[in-house]
Amino acid sequence: MDVTLAELVATSQEVAATRSRTAKTEAIATLLARADAAEVGTVVAFLSGVLPQRRLGVGHRSLSRLPEPAAEPTLTVAEVDAAFDRLAATAGAGSTASRRAELGGLLGRATADEQRFLRDLMTGNLRQGALDGVVLAALARAFEVPDAVVRRAVMLAGSAHEVAGIAATGGQPALEEVGLVVGRPLRPMLAGSAKTTDEAVEGFGGAELLVDGKLDGIRVQVHRREGEVTVFTRSLDEITERLPEVVEAVAALPGGDLVLDGEAIVLGDDGRPAPFQVTGARTASSADVERLRAEVPLTTFLFDVLHADGRDLVDAPARERHEVLAALAPHLLVPRLVTADPAEAAAFFGRLVADGHEGVVVKDAAAPYAAGRRGSGWVKVKPTHTLDLVVLAVERGSGRRRGWLSNIHLGARDAGTGELVMVGKTFKGMTDEMLRWQTERFTELAEGPTDGYVVTVRPEQVVEIALDGVQRSTRYPGGVALRFARVLRYRDDKPLDEVDTLTTVRALGGI
């Protein structure tokens, strides 16, 4: 049967309304089981907040004014997907008008609830709790396939929506046939977190470990097939033309086909890493890349090999993959220590941080490459910074946080003028209890209208923020942005004049 957009939106709302993982899984699985094989992948993508087309050329401004909503639902998921295909393909002279007409026609057929869903989907703001693990569990349930089989297929195919179609048409036998394909990106393995190297090492119970330097560059997955090199990002976007240094480094390696995991980073003349935004800007575009590589060259580091000379290595232990990589590309190997000694790991961590790197990733030498999962095989350790800042404003939540005040705007004190200056914002680290508390608190502190998206508040509430670092940015008045900022606690014990200064914030980034 054709799944209607109304059915999909209702399922999304059902998922957003519950905290129960079982209930979320059941709701999604019920919808997937009703979908035709040809559309089940699109259903999975939309529920996951993913656009199969990746980019539509539609921004927030295009969606700031929506047409009058339809009174009754008529759209199907297939019709929405076809409209997205047309939007993605629109280019050239007259494309702005064509895209506006296509978008208006689509949204004009949508009900108010459907319009909100489509707007959030197109802008990447769909947060209703259909997280990756829930979707994969729903796929397994809908098509009566073991969870492990689904996870492995998604790992190797790269996307849950592609695997959904395979599961719908061929079930478990078809999923078990999914394998690593050189040239097709697979999901990267992710790391859990620990506060210290001692905590990370102890978690592995005395086993032999690989302790890798955690570099503050961009993660790259590099495929070499029949001599041709292709580079993908962590999100599996292809960026080969932007990184000629990486292409050349991997093209020069001996042997045949390869799949490699690594990092591309800008280093200074002294060998220390440049601030992340320098690497980010260098890798953001392929325009004038030859001039950029001369002025801001990239250095390639590799920390894993997943395929070499016709042999898949994802199931091989990390120790074996290390040996293959060390023999293949010793000059590109990430700073690495092989040890089981907590003291050695701690000393290695200290040296890397002193050299300007982010920290380390502690890896079980016996673990396979568990792509797409933030499992126990890898554990990252980074020094944590904290700041006491003041809340300047707060945004209304969406999805599961609808009805609460969520994303907080953060300010530091200019030591010279005493002015409070915005340096970033965050919605991370907030428990449900904290959300309830801050909704009440910031409603009391609200200045002016409270029915807008952003609510300005009296600058009285101090909050302790943990962050990984600070970088230059023109996005906020303070000229900086906070990296991976999350709320630790609200500080009712601290007065406003004790919040950290803009000078202190900038110093964390060496600015």
Number of C-alpha atoms within 10 A of each C-alpha: 8 14 19 19 25 20 15 22 19 15 21 24 17 16 25 20 17 14 11 12 16 12 15 25 23 20 17 27 23 15 18 26 16 13 19 16 18 15 20 28 23 24 25 29 19 25 26 22 22 20 20 18 13 11 16 19 16 18 12 11 7 14 20 8 8 15 16 14 16 16 10 11 17 13 18 16 21 18 15 18 18 12 18 24 16 17 22 16 15 18 13 7 8 9 14 14 11 15 22 15 12 17 20 17 13 18 23 16 19 26 20 19 16 22 22 16 24 23 20 18 19 22 16 12 14 23 20 23 24 24 15 14 14 21 25 25 23 28 31 23 19 21 19 12 18 13 15 12 16 25 23 19 26 24 25 21 21 21 21 24 27 18 26 31 20 22 26 23 14 14 18 19 12 14 24 14 11 18 15 20 15 21 19 15 26 26 20 23 18 18 19 16 17 17 13 17 27 16 14 23 26 13 15 19 9 12 16 17 25 23 30 24 24 23 24 21 27 16 19 28 26 28 27 22 16 11 14 12 21 25 26 20 17 19 14 17 13 16 17 18 16 21 25 19 17 23 20 12 16 25 19 10 12 11 12 14 19 26 28 20 20 22 25 23 25 26 18 13 8 7 10 14 21 18 23 21 16 18 21 16 11 21 23 12 14 15 11 9 18 14 10 17 17 9 10 19 21 23 17 23 24 24 20 23 26 24 22 20 11 11 10 17 20 19 12 14 15 23 19 16 23 19 13 18 20 18 11 16 16 13 12 18 19 20 16 17 16 17 18 20 15 16 13 16 24 16 11 21 27 16 13 19 17 12 14 15 21 22 25 28 26 31 25 22 23 16 18 19 23 20 19 20 19 15 14 18 24 26 25 23 23 19 15 11 13 18 19 22 29 31 23 25 23 25 19 19 18 17 18 17 17 14 12 18 26 24 19 25 22 25 29 28 25 16 13 9 7 11 13 23 19 24 25 22 22 20 17 15 14 17 10 11 8 15 18 15 13 20 17 13 14 25 15 11 18 17 14 11 9 14 8 10 11 18 22 22 21 15 19 16 21 24 22 18 23 20 19 17 23 25 20 19 15 10 12 16 14 22 17 21 23 24 16 14 22 19 19 16 15 18 14 11 8 15 12 18 12 13 19 19 23 23 15 16 25 20 13 17 18 12 14
